[in-house]
Amino acid sequence: MKQRPPLHKLLTTPPEPPTSTSPKLVLGYVRVSSREQALNSHALEQQIARLENAGVDLVICDVQSGKKDNRPGLKRLLAMIERGEVSEVVITRIDRLGRRIPIIRKCVDVFQKYEVNLRVLDQDITLGNAGGRLMLNLLASFAEMEVDQLSERVNHGIQHRRNKKLACSCIPFAYTTVNERYALDRTPFLCLLSERPANYQDFYQLEMEPLPGLSPAQLGEDCIRIFFETQSVSKAVRSLTNKYGLQRCRSKRNGNDKIFYWNPHGLKRWLTNPVLQGHTAYLKRRTLPDGRRQTLPPEQWQIVQDTHPNDRLLTPEQAAQIHQILEFNARHVGGGFFTDDLESLDNYREFSYLRGLVFCAECHAKAITKTRYSKDGQQTYHYFACRHARQGCNNLKGTRKHLIEDELSKYFLQQSQVVVVEPNDTSLVVPKPTEKLKQLEADLANLEKIQMHSDDLERIKENLRQQIQDELNPFSQRSLERKTVQEILQAGNNLAIWTLLSADERMAVIPRLVERVTVANGLVKSIELKV
C-alpha cells in the first residue's frame, strides 16, 4: 500500500491522474463540512484511514458543505470517471457524496453510465444489484431528511434568539458579546510602532494594560472618522492601509476571526450594519432552492431597535449621512472624481459635483465633460459639451465649467430672496454673527468656567460646539440633513457663502439643490431646482 501523504497535502494538492496505459483506479472520496472538522476533530483523517484500509489507490478530499454540488474534489472525481480512469469509488457513508437527493442521484447516474461501482463501507452497499440501488435511494432520502431536521432545529434556535433579542452568531468587527448581547470590544488588540515606548521590553512580563494599544472599538471609531474625512470607501481603505500597514488576507469575517483588514466592499457592508447603530438585524439572508444563501436587501431585514444603545458606534445622524454618501457615490461619482492627493484638504476634484446635472438645451441629452489646453500649455479649460454635437444637434460650442459655477452662485443668491446689499451690488459680503450664534458662544463660555469633570457636562459642551459649527457653516453635513431646499437657499443669503465653498462642500450642497442645468453655445440657459 502506498504511504499516505500529509493531511495538508491532501487538502491542497489533487492526485495526479494516471497515464493512458495505467489500469483503472479505485478512488476514495472523503468530505467534511468545515476546515475546523478537518484539522481539529480528526474526522477527515479517520475517513482517509478507513478508505486506505479498504484498498483505494487515491483519495480525493473536499472541505465543503454537502448541500453544494460545485465542490472541487467532487467535480474532479466525476471528470476522472468520464475519462474512463476509474473502476470503483469507495466512500464511508452515502452522505459524503451529498446532503441532497438530486446531488446523490446525479453522482449515481454518472457511476452507472460509465459502469463504475460505488461501495459504501458503513452500509455495505454496492450498485451491482437492484437491492443495493434501492437501499441507496432510501439512504439518500434519510440523509436529506437529516439535513432538513437540522435546519429546523437551527431555525427554532434562531427564532428563540429573535424573541429574546439576543445577538446573532456573526459578530461585526469592533464588537463582542456579553451575556449574548452586542457590546463594544475594548480589549487590547493592536498597537502602532510609532506609539511604542522606548522601554517597551520592560513590559514584556507584565499585563497588557500598561502598554499603549488600541482596542477593536477604537479602531472602529477611527475607521468611521476616516470614512467621513475621505467621503469614499475606496479612499478610506487606502488611508487605513497606509496608516496601519494592513495586509491582504483570505478571511471572510472581520468580527469572529478578529482580523483587522478591509476591502471596499467589506468596509461598505460594515458601515451599513445596523449593529453599529445599536440595533440587531435578523432574517438578513434566505436559502435558495439549490442550497445557496442569498443576502436580502436591507429594507427586507427584521431590525430590532436599540438592543444595545450604550454600545453604538454611529448616531442616527451619522448613519443617515453614511447612507447619503454611499448612495450619491453609487449614482454620480466614479473613481476619477476623487483626488489622488492624500494631503489635499478636499476629497473630490474640482467640478465633480456637476456630474450628472448638466444637459444640452437643444437635444436634452446629458452633456459630457471635456478638457482643452491653451497653445502655450499654461492654462487648462474644463467645459461641458453636447454628446451629439455635429451628429444631429446644433449645440456646437461647449460651456466652461467656471461659467456654470458662477451662474449657479448668482442664481442661488437670487433664489434666497434676502437682500444683503443693494440689489445691483454683487460684491462679497461676510455675514455678521447671528443672535443664536452669540447665545451659543456665551453658553459655551460659561460652561468652560466650571472647574469639574463630568461625562454629562462634556457631552453638553460637545453638543454646543457642534451647534456653533453649524451656525458658522450652514452647509455642514449635519446641518444639511435637517434642512429643506428652501432652507438651504435661505442660509446662502450672500454671494460670499457660495463663492467660498470648497470642492467637498459643493459636492454636499449642490446635488441637494439642483435637478438639472441646461447649456447651449457657451451659455447657461436654465437652472432647475429640486422641489
C-alpha positions as CSV (number, residue, x, y, z in Angstrom):
1,M,0.0,0.0,0.0
2,K,1.2,3.5,-0.8
3,Q,2.3,5.7,2.0
4,R,-0.3,8.3,2.7
5,P,0.9,11.9,2.2
6,P,0.4,14.5,5.0
7,L,-3.1,15.8,5.7
8,H,-2.3,19.4,4.4
9,K,-1.2,17.9,1.1
10,L,-4.4,16.0,0.7
11,L,-6.3,19.3,1.3
12,T,-4.4,21.4,-1.2
13,T,-2.9,19.1,-3.8
14,P,-5.2,16.9,-6.0
15,P,-3.9,13.5,-7.0
16,E,-2.1,13.1,-10.3
17,P,-4.2,11.3,-13.0
18,P,-2.9,8.0,-14.3
19,T,-1.4,7.7,-17.7
20,S,-3.3,6.2,-20.6
21,T,-1.5,2.8,-20.1
22,S,-2.3,2.7,-16.3
23,P,-5.0,0.3,-15.1
24,K,-8.2,1.9,-13.8
25,L,-8.1,3.2,-10.3
26,V,-10.1,2.6,-7.2
27,L,-10.8,6.1,-5.9
28,G,-11.7,7.1,-2.4
29,Y,-13.8,10.2,-1.7
30,V,-14.0,11.9,1.7
31,R,-15.7,15.1,2.7
32,V,-16.1,17.2,5.9
33,S,-18.2,20.4,6.1
34,S,-15.6,22.7,7.6
35,R,-11.9,23.2,8.0
36,E,-12.3,23.0,11.8
37,Q,-13.6,19.5,11.4
38,A,-10.7,18.6,9.1
39,L,-7.9,19.9,11.4
40,N,-9.3,19.7,14.9
41,S,-11.7,16.7,15.1
42,H,-9.6,14.3,13.0
43,A,-12.8,13.4,11.1
44,L,-11.0,13.8,7.8
45,E,-8.0,11.8,8.9
46,Q,-10.3,9.0,10.1
47,Q,-12.1,8.8,6.8
48,I,-8.9,8.6,4.9
49,A,-7.5,5.8,7.1
50,R,-10.6,3.7,6.6
51,L,-10.5,4.2,2.8
52,E,-6.9,3.2,2.7
53,N,-7.6,0.1,4.7
54,A,-10.3,-0.7,2.1
55,G,-7.7,-0.7,-0.6
56,V,-8.2,2.5,-2.6
57,D,-5.4,3.8,-4.8
58,L,-6.1,7.5,-4.5
59,V,-8.1,9.7,-2.1
60,I,-9.8,12.9,-3.1
61,C,-10.8,15.3,-0.4
62,D,-13.4,18.1,0.0
63,V,-13.8,20.5,2.8
64,Q,-17.2,21.9,2.0
65,S,-20.9,21.6,2.7
66,G,-22.7,18.5,1.4
67,K,-25.5,20.7,0.1
68,K,-23.3,22.2,-2.6
69,D,-22.6,20.4,-5.9
70,N,-19.8,22.6,-7.1
71,R,-17.2,21.0,-4.7
72,P,-13.7,20.9,-6.4
73,G,-13.0,17.4,-5.3
74,L,-16.3,16.0,-6.4
75,K,-16.0,17.7,-9.8
76,R,-12.5,16.2,-10.2
77,L,-13.9,12.8,-9.3
78,L,-16.7,12.9,-11.9
79,A,-14.2,14.2,-14.5
80,M,-11.9,11.2,-13.9
81,I,-14.8,8.8,-14.2
82,E,-15.9,10.4,-17.5
83,R,-12.4,10.0,-18.8
84,G,-12.5,6.3,-18.1
85,E,-9.8,6.3,-15.4
86,V,-11.9,4.9,-12.5
87,S,-13.3,1.4,-11.9
88,E,-14.7,1.9,-8.4
89,V,-15.5,4.7,-5.9
90,V,-15.3,4.0,-2.2
91,I,-16.9,6.2,0.5
92,T,-17.6,5.8,4.2
93,R,-21.2,6.9,4.1
94,I,-23.7,7.9,1.4
95,D,-24.0,11.5,2.8
96,R,-20.3,12.0,1.9
97,L,-21.4,12.4,-1.7
98,G,-24.0,15.0,-0.7
99,R,-26.8,16.0,1.5
100,R,-29.4,16.4,-1.2
101,I,-31.1,13.7,-3.2
102,P,-30.5,15.5,-6.6
103,I,-26.8,15.6,-5.9
104,I,-26.5,12.0,-4.9
105,R,-28.7,10.9,-7.9
106,K,-26.5,12.9,-10.3
107,C,-23.4,11.1,-9.0
108,V,-25.1,7.7,-9.2
109,D,-26.2,8.3,-12.7
110,V,-22.6,9.1,-13.7
111,F,-21.4,6.0,-12.0
112,Q,-23.9,3.8,-13.8
113,K,-23.4,5.4,-17.2
114,Y,-19.6,4.7,-17.1
115,E,-20.1,1.3,-15.3
116,V,-18.2,2.4,-12.1
117,N,-19.1,0.6,-9.0
118,L,-19.9,2.5,-5.8
119,R,-19.0,0.9,-2.5
120,V,-20.4,2.4,0.8
121,L,-18.4,1.0,3.8
122,D,-20.8,1.7,6.7
123,Q,-23.9,0.3,4.9
124,D,-22.2,-2.4,2.9
125,I,-23.9,-1.3,-0.3
126,T,-22.9,-1.6,-4.0
127,L,-24.6,-0.6,-7.2
128,G,-24.2,-4.1,-8.7
129,N,-27.8,-5.2,-7.8
130,A,-31.3,-3.8,-7.6
131,G,-31.4,-4.2,-3.8
132,G,-28.3,-2.1,-3.4
133,R,-29.7,0.6,-5.7
134,L,-33.0,0.6,-3.7
135,M,-31.1,0.9,-0.4
136,L,-29.0,3.7,-1.8
137,N,-32.1,5.7,-2.7
138,L,-33.5,5.2,0.8
139,L,-30.3,6.3,2.5
140,A,-30.2,9.4,0.3
141,S,-33.7,10.2,1.4
142,F,-32.7,9.8,5.0
143,A,-29.6,12.0,4.5
144,E,-31.7,14.7,3.1
145,M,-34.3,14.4,5.9
146,E,-31.5,14.7,8.4
147,V,-30.3,17.9,6.9
148,D,-33.9,19.3,6.9
149,Q,-34.4,18.3,10.5
150,L,-31.1,20.0,11.4
151,S,-32.2,23.1,9.6
152,E,-35.5,23.1,11.5
153,R,-33.6,22.9,14.8
154,V,-31.3,25.7,13.8
155,N,-34.3,27.8,12.7
156,H,-36.0,27.2,16.1
157,G,-32.9,28.3,17.8
158,I,-32.6,31.4,15.7
159,Q,-36.3,32.2,16.4
160,H,-35.7,31.9,20.1
161,R,-32.8,34.3,19.8
162,R,-35.0,36.7,17.9
163,N,-37.7,36.5,20.6
164,K,-35.1,37.2,23.3
165,K,-33.5,40.0,21.2
166,L,-30.1,38.3,21.5
167,A,-27.1,38.9,19.3
168,C,-26.6,36.9,16.1
169,S,-23.7,34.4,15.8
170,C,-21.9,36.6,13.3
171,I,-20.3,39.5,15.1
172,P,-19.1,42.6,13.2
173,F,-15.7,44.0,13.8
174,A,-15.3,46.2,16.9
175,Y,-17.9,44.2,18.8
176,T,-18.1,41.2,21.0
177,T,-20.9,39.6,23.0
178,V,-21.6,39.9,26.7
179,N,-24.5,37.8,28.1
180,E,-25.4,37.1,24.5
181,R,-25.8,40.8,23.6
182,Y,-23.7,43.0,21.5
183,A,-21.1,45.1,23.3
184,L,-18.1,47.1,22.1
185,D,-14.9,45.2,22.3
186,R,-12.5,47.2,24.4
187,T,-9.8,44.6,24.9
188,P,-6.2,45.4,23.7
189,F,-5.9,44.4,20.1
190,L,-3.3,46.5,18.1
191,C,-0.5,49.0,18.8
192,L,1.3,51.1,16.3
193,L,5.1,51.0,16.2
194,S,5.1,54.8,16.2
195,E,3.4,54.8,19.6
196,R,5.7,52.1,21.1
197,P,7.5,53.4,24.3
198,A,11.3,53.3,24.3
199,N,11.3,50.8,27.3
200,Y,8.6,48.5,25.8
201,Q,10.7,45.4,26.6
202,D,10.3,46.2,30.3
203,F,6.5,45.4,29.9
204,Y,7.1,42.0,28.4
205,Q,6.4,40.0,31.5
206,L,3.6,42.3,32.7
207,E,-0.1,42.5,31.9
208,M,-1.0,44.1,28.6
209,E,-2.9,47.1,30.1
210,P,0.2,49.3,30.7
211,L,1.1,49.1,27.0
212,P,-0.2,51.8,24.7
213,G,-2.6,50.0,22.4
214,L,-5.9,50.3,20.5
215,S,-9.0,48.2,21.1
216,P,-11.2,47.0,18.2
217,A,-13.8,49.6,19.4
218,Q,-11.2,52.4,19.0
219,L,-10.2,51.1,15.6
220,G,-13.8,51.0,14.6
221,E,-14.2,54.6,15.6
222,D,-11.1,55.5,13.6
223,C,-12.5,53.7,10.5
224,I,-15.7,55.8,10.7
225,R,-13.7,59.0,11.2
226,I,-11.5,58.3,8.2
227,F,-14.5,57.4,6.0
228,F,-16.1,60.8,6.8
229,E,-12.9,62.5,6.0
230,T,-12.4,60.8,2.7
231,Q,-16.1,60.5,1.7
232,S,-15.3,57.2,-0.1
233,V,-14.9,53.6,0.9
234,S,-12.1,53.0,-1.6
235,K,-10.1,56.0,-0.4
236,A,-10.8,55.2,3.2
237,V,-9.4,51.7,2.7
238,R,-6.3,53.2,1.2
239,S,-5.9,55.5,4.1
240,L,-6.4,52.7,6.7
241,T,-4.0,50.5,4.8
242,N,-1.3,53.2,4.8
243,K,-1.9,54.1,8.5
244,Y,-2.0,50.6,10.0
245,G,0.0,48.7,7.4
246,L,-2.8,46.3,6.8
247,Q,-2.1,43.1,4.8
248,R,-4.5,41.3,2.5
249,C,-6.0,38.2,4.0
250,R,-8.3,35.4,2.9
251,S,-10.6,35.6,5.9
252,K,-14.3,36.1,5.1
253,R,-15.0,37.6,8.5
254,N,-13.7,40.6,10.4
255,G,-15.5,40.1,13.7
256,N,-15.4,36.5,14.8
257,D,-11.9,36.0,13.5
258,K,-10.6,39.2,15.0
259,I,-8.7,40.2,11.8
260,F,-8.3,43.8,11.0
261,Y,-8.4,44.1,7.2
262,W,-10.8,45.9,4.8
263,N,-11.6,45.9,1.2
264,P,-14.1,48.5,-0.2
265,H,-17.0,46.0,-0.3
266,G,-16.3,44.8,3.2
267,L,-16.0,48.3,4.7
268,K,-19.2,49.3,3.0
269,R,-21.1,46.4,4.5
270,W,-19.6,47.1,7.9
271,L,-20.6,50.8,7.8
272,T,-24.2,49.9,7.0
273,N,-24.5,47.2,9.6
274,P,-27.4,48.0,12.0
275,V,-25.3,46.7,14.9
276,L,-23.2,49.9,14.7
277,Q,-26.3,52.0,15.3
278,G,-27.3,50.0,18.4
279,H,-29.8,47.7,16.6
280,T,-29.9,44.0,15.8
281,A,-30.9,42.7,12.4
282,Y,-32.4,39.3,11.8
283,L,-33.5,37.4,8.7
284,K,-30.8,39.0,6.5
285,R,-30.5,36.0,4.2
286,R,-32.7,33.4,2.6
287,T,-31.9,29.9,1.3
288,L,-32.3,29.3,-2.4
289,P,-33.6,26.0,-3.9
290,D,-30.0,24.9,-4.7
291,G,-28.9,25.4,-1.1
292,R,-27.0,28.6,-1.6
293,R,-27.6,31.6,0.8
294,Q,-28.6,34.9,-0.6
295,T,-28.4,38.3,1.2
296,L,-31.7,40.2,1.1
297,P,-32.0,43.9,0.6
298,P,-31.7,45.9,3.9
299,E,-35.3,47.0,3.6
300,Q,-36.4,43.3,4.0
301,W,-34.4,42.7,7.2
302,Q,-36.1,42.4,10.5
303,I,-34.5,45.0,12.6
304,V,-35.0,45.3,16.4
305,Q,-34.2,48.8,17.5
306,D,-32.0,49.8,20.4
307,T,-30.9,46.4,21.6
308,H,-27.6,47.9,22.8
309,P,-28.0,51.7,22.8
310,N,-25.0,52.3,25.1
311,D,-22.6,50.4,22.7
312,R,-23.3,52.1,19.4
313,L,-20.6,53.5,17.1
314,L,-23.0,55.6,15.0
315,T,-25.6,58.1,15.8
316,P,-28.8,58.2,13.7
317,E,-27.5,61.4,12.0
318,Q,-24.1,59.7,11.2
319,A,-25.9,56.6,9.8
320,A,-28.1,58.8,7.6
321,Q,-25.0,60.7,6.4
322,I,-23.2,57.5,5.5
323,H,-26.2,56.3,3.5
324,Q,-26.4,59.6,1.6
325,I,-22.6,59.5,0.8
326,L,-22.8,55.9,-0.4
327,E,-25.9,56.4,-2.4
328,F,-24.5,59.6,-4.0
329,N,-21.2,58.0,-4.9
330,A,-23.0,55.0,-6.4
331,R,-25.2,57.2,-8.7
332,H,-22.9,60.1,-9.5
333,V,-19.2,59.6,-8.7
334,G,-16.6,57.3,-10.3
335,G,-13.1,56.8,-9.0
336,G,-11.8,59.5,-11.3
337,F,-13.7,62.2,-9.4
338,F,-11.7,61.7,-6.2
339,T,-8.4,63.4,-5.8
340,D,-5.3,61.2,-5.6
341,D,-3.5,63.6,-3.3
342,L,-3.9,62.2,0.3
343,E,-2.6,65.5,1.6
344,S,-5.3,67.5,0.0
345,L,-7.9,69.1,2.2
346,D,-10.6,68.1,-0.3
347,N,-11.5,64.6,-1.3
348,Y,-13.3,65.5,-4.5
349,R,-11.8,67.1,-7.5
350,E,-12.9,70.5,-8.8
351,F,-16.3,70.4,-10.5
352,S,-17.0,66.8,-9.5
353,Y,-20.4,68.0,-8.1
354,L,-21.6,68.9,-11.7
355,R,-21.5,65.3,-12.9
356,G,-25.0,64.1,-13.9
357,L,-26.5,67.6,-13.6
358,V,-25.6,69.3,-16.9
359,F,-27.8,68.7,-20.1
360,C,-27.9,70.1,-23.6
361,A,-30.6,72.7,-24.0
362,E,-31.1,71.7,-27.7
363,C,-31.4,67.9,-27.7
364,H,-31.8,67.4,-23.9
365,A,-29.1,64.8,-23.9
366,K,-26.7,64.6,-20.9
367,A,-23.6,66.7,-21.5
368,I,-20.2,65.2,-21.5
369,T,-17.1,66.7,-19.9
370,K,-14.1,67.7,-21.9
371,T,-10.7,69.3,-21.3
372,R,-8.6,71.6,-23.6
373,Y,-5.2,73.2,-23.1
374,S,-4.0,76.6,-24.3
375,K,-1.5,76.8,-27.1
376,D,1.3,77.6,-24.7
377,G,0.2,74.8,-22.3
378,Q,0.0,77.1,-19.4
379,Q,-3.8,77.0,-18.9
380,T,-6.4,74.3,-18.8
381,Y,-10.0,74.7,-19.7
382,H,-12.7,72.4,-18.5
383,Y,-16.2,72.5,-20.1
384,F,-19.3,70.6,-20.9
385,A,-20.3,69.8,-24.4
386,C,-23.3,68.0,-26.1
387,R,-22.5,64.4,-26.8
388,H,-24.4,64.7,-30.1
389,A,-22.7,67.8,-31.4
390,R,-22.3,67.6,-35.2
391,Q,-24.3,64.5,-35.1
392,G,-27.8,66.0,-35.4
393,C,-27.5,68.6,-32.6
394,N,-26.8,72.3,-33.4
395,N,-25.2,72.9,-29.9
396,L,-21.7,73.0,-31.2
397,K,-19.9,75.2,-28.6
398,G,-19.0,73.9,-25.1
399,T,-19.7,75.8,-21.9
400,R,-16.9,76.3,-19.5
401,K,-17.4,74.8,-16.0
402,H,-16.2,78.0,-14.3
403,L,-19.1,79.9,-16.0
404,I,-21.6,77.3,-14.9
405,E,-20.3,77.6,-11.3
406,D,-20.6,81.4,-11.3
407,E,-24.1,81.2,-12.8
408,L,-25.2,78.8,-10.1
409,S,-23.8,81.0,-7.3
410,K,-25.7,84.0,-8.7
411,Y,-28.9,82.0,-9.1
412,F,-28.8,80.7,-5.6
413,L,-28.3,84.2,-4.3
414,Q,-31.3,85.4,-6.3
415,Q,-33.5,82.5,-5.0
416,S,-32.6,83.2,-1.4
417,Q,-34.7,86.3,-1.7
418,V,-32.7,88.0,1.0
419,V,-31.3,91.5,0.3
420,V,-27.9,91.6,1.8
421,V,-26.7,94.7,-0.1
422,E,-28.1,96.9,-2.8
423,P,-29.9,94.9,-5.5
424,N,-27.3,95.7,-8.1
425,D,-24.3,95.1,-5.9
426,T,-22.9,91.6,-6.1
427,S,-19.7,92.2,-4.1
428,L,-18.6,89.7,-1.5
429,V,-20.1,90.4,2.0
430,V,-19.2,88.4,5.0
431,P,-22.3,87.7,7.1
432,K,-22.4,89.1,10.7
433,P,-22.8,86.7,13.6
434,T,-26.5,85.9,14.3
435,E,-28.1,86.3,17.7
436,K,-28.3,82.5,18.1
437,L,-24.6,82.2,17.4
438,K,-23.8,84.8,20.1
439,Q,-26.0,83.0,22.6
440,L,-24.4,79.6,21.9
441,E,-20.9,81.0,22.3
442,A,-21.9,82.7,25.6
443,D,-23.4,79.4,26.9
444,L,-20.2,77.5,26.0
445,A,-18.0,80.1,27.6
446,N,-20.0,79.8,30.9
447,L,-19.7,76.0,30.9
448,E,-15.9,76.2,30.2
449,K,-15.6,78.2,33.5
450,I,-16.9,75.2,35.6
451,Q,-13.9,73.5,37.2
452,M,-15.1,69.9,37.3
453,H,-15.0,66.9,35.1
454,S,-18.3,65.1,34.2
455,D,-19.2,63.0,31.2
456,D,-22.6,64.6,31.0
457,L,-21.0,68.1,31.1
458,E,-18.6,67.2,28.4
459,R,-21.4,65.9,26.2
460,I,-23.3,69.2,26.6
461,K,-20.1,71.1,25.7
462,E,-19.6,69.0,22.6
463,N,-23.2,69.5,21.6
464,L,-22.8,73.3,21.9
465,R,-19.6,73.2,19.9
466,Q,-21.4,71.3,17.1
467,Q,-24.3,73.8,17.1
468,I,-21.8,76.7,16.9
469,Q,-20.1,74.9,14.0
470,D,-23.5,74.5,12.3
471,E,-24.2,78.2,12.7
472,L,-20.8,79.2,11.3
473,N,-21.1,76.8,8.4
474,P,-24.8,76.4,7.3
475,F,-23.7,73.9,4.8
476,S,-22.1,71.4,7.1
477,Q,-23.3,67.8,6.6
478,R,-25.1,67.7,9.9
479,S,-26.8,71.0,9.2
480,L,-27.8,69.9,5.7
481,E,-29.5,66.8,6.9
482,R,-32.1,68.8,8.7
483,K,-32.7,71.5,6.0
484,T,-35.1,71.6,3.1
485,V,-34.1,73.0,-0.3
486,Q,-35.6,76.4,0.6
487,E,-33.9,76.4,4.0
488,I,-30.5,75.7,2.4
489,L,-31.1,78.6,-0.1
490,Q,-32.2,80.9,2.7
491,A,-28.9,80.1,4.6
492,G,-26.9,81.1,1.5
493,N,-28.1,84.7,1.6
494,N,-24.9,86.3,0.3
495,L,-22.5,85.7,-2.5
496,A,-19.6,85.1,-0.3
497,I,-21.0,81.8,1.1
498,W,-21.5,80.3,-2.4
499,T,-18.2,81.6,-3.8
500,L,-16.0,80.3,-0.9
501,L,-17.4,76.8,-0.8
502,S,-14.7,74.1,-1.1
503,A,-14.9,71.2,-3.5
504,D,-16.2,68.8,-0.8
505,E,-18.8,71.4,0.4
506,R,-20.1,71.9,-3.2
507,M,-20.4,68.1,-3.5
508,A,-22.5,68.0,-0.4
509,V,-24.7,71.0,-1.2
510,I,-25.2,71.5,-5.0
511,P,-26.7,68.0,-5.8
512,R,-29.1,68.6,-2.9
513,L,-30.4,71.7,-4.6
514,V,-30.1,71.2,-8.4
515,E,-32.2,68.9,-10.6
516,R,-30.5,70.0,-13.9
517,V,-28.6,72.7,-15.6
518,T,-29.1,73.2,-19.4
519,V,-26.4,74.7,-21.6
520,A,-26.0,75.7,-25.2
521,N,-23.4,77.5,-27.3
522,G,-21.2,78.5,-24.3
523,L,-24.1,79.8,-22.1
524,V,-26.2,78.6,-19.2
525,K,-29.8,78.5,-20.5
526,S,-31.7,77.3,-17.4
527,I,-31.3,76.1,-13.9
528,E,-33.9,73.8,-12.4
529,L,-34.0,73.3,-8.6
530,K,-35.3,70.2,-6.8
531,V,-38.7,70.6,-5.2
